[in-house]
Amino acid sequence: MGFYFYLTIVIAISLIYYGYVKKKDNELKMKEIELEEKKLELEMKKLDQDKTNTFL
Protein backbone atom coordinates (compact mmCIF):
# COMPACT_ATOMS: atom_id res chain seq x y z
CA MET A 1 0.00 0.00 0.00
CA GLY A 2 2.87 2.39 0.69
CA PHE A 3 4.18 2.19 -2.87
CA TYR A 4 0.84 3.15 -4.42
CA PHE A 5 0.37 5.95 -1.92
CA TYR A 6 3.74 7.51 -2.74
CA LEU A 7 3.21 6.94 -6.45
CA THR A 8 -0.12 8.79 -6.21
CA ILE A 9 1.54 11.65 -4.34
CA VAL A 10 4.31 11.95 -6.94
CA ILE A 11 1.83 11.92 -9.81
CA ALA A 12 -0.34 14.55 -8.09
CA ILE A 13 2.64 16.83 -7.51
CA SER A 14 3.73 16.33 -11.13
CA LEU A 15 0.29 17.29 -12.40
CA ILE A 16 0.19 20.37 -10.19
CA TYR A 17 3.62 21.44 -11.44
CA TYR A 18 2.61 20.79 -15.06
CA GLY A 19 -0.47 22.97 -14.58
CA TYR A 20 1.63 25.72 -13.03
CA VAL A 21 4.11 25.67 -15.92
CA LYS A 22 1.34 25.76 -18.52
CA LYS A 23 -0.33 28.67 -16.71
CA LYS A 24 2.90 30.66 -16.71
CA ASP A 25 3.46 29.82 -20.39
CA ASN A 26 -0.03 31.04 -21.28
CA GLU A 27 0.49 34.24 -19.29
CA LEU A 28 3.74 34.87 -21.16
CA LYS A 29 2.02 34.36 -24.52
CA MET A 30 -0.72 36.79 -23.51
CA LYS A 31 1.88 39.41 -22.56
CA GLU A 32 3.61 38.92 -25.92
CA ILE A 33 0.30 39.36 -27.76
CA GLU A 34 -0.45 42.53 -25.79
CA LEU A 35 3.01 43.87 -26.63
CA GLU A 36 2.50 43.18 -30.34
CA GLU A 37 -0.88 44.91 -30.17
CA LYS A 38 0.68 47.99 -28.59
CA LYS A 39 3.42 48.02 -31.24
CA LEU A 40 0.78 47.94 -33.97
CA GLU A 41 -1.16 50.77 -32.34
CA LEU A 42 2.00 52.84 -32.09
CA GLU A 43 2.83 52.20 -35.74
CA MET A 44 -0.70 53.18 -36.77
CA LYS A 45 -0.43 56.42 -34.77
CA LYS A 46 2.89 57.20 -36.44
CA LEU A 47 1.39 56.63 -39.87
CA ASP A 48 -1.62 58.81 -39.04
CA GLN A 49 0.66 61.55 -37.80
CA ASP A 50 2.79 61.37 -40.95
CA LYS A 51 -0.36 61.48 -43.05
CA THR A 52 -1.67 64.61 -41.29
CA ASN A 53 1.75 66.28 -41.51
CA THR A 54 1.88 65.84 -45.28
CA PHE A 55 -1.46 67.63 -45.65
CA LEU A 56 -0.23 70.66 -43.70
Wavefront OBJ file of the C-alpha trace (Angstrom):
o trace
v 0.000 0.000 0.000
v 2.873 2.385 0.692
v 4.182 2.189 -2.869
v 0.839 3.145 -4.415
v 0.373 5.951 -1.918
v 3.742 7.513 -2.741
v 3.209 6.940 -6.445
v -0.116 8.794 -6.213
v 1.542 11.653 -4.336
v 4.314 11.945 -6.940
v 1.828 11.915 -9.809
v -0.342 14.545 -8.087
v 2.642 16.831 -7.513
v 3.728 16.328 -11.125
v 0.285 17.290 -12.402
v 0.186 20.374 -10.188
v 3.619 21.441 -11.442
v 2.612 20.792 -15.064
v -0.474 22.969 -14.580
v 1.635 25.723 -13.032
v 4.111 25.667 -15.924
v 1.340 25.760 -18.519
v -0.328 28.671 -16.714
v 2.903 30.660 -16.712
v 3.465 29.825 -20.390
v -0.026 31.040 -21.281
v 0.486 34.241 -19.293
v 3.740 34.870 -21.164
v 2.022 34.360 -24.515
v -0.724 36.788 -23.514
v 1.875 39.408 -22.561
v 3.608 38.918 -25.924
v 0.303 39.359 -27.763
v -0.450 42.533 -25.792
v 3.011 43.873 -26.631
v 2.500 43.184 -30.343
v -0.882 44.914 -30.171
v 0.684 47.986 -28.585
v 3.418 48.020 -31.240
v 0.783 47.944 -33.974
v -1.163 50.767 -32.342
v 2.001 52.842 -32.091
v 2.830 52.203 -35.738
v -0.700 53.182 -36.766
v -0.430 56.415 -34.774
v 2.894 57.202 -36.438
v 1.386 56.631 -39.866
v -1.625 58.809 -39.036
v 0.664 61.553 -37.797
v 2.786 61.368 -40.950
v -0.362 61.483 -43.053
v -1.668 64.606 -41.291
v 1.750 66.277 -41.507
v 1.883 65.842 -45.278
v -1.462 67.633 -45.653
v -0.234 70.655 -43.699
l 1 2 3 4 5 6 7 8 9 10 11 12 13 14 15 16 17 18 19 20 21 22 23 24 25 26 27 28 29 30 31 32 33 34 35 36 37 38 39 40 41 42 43 44 45 46 47 48 49 50 51 52 53 54 55 56
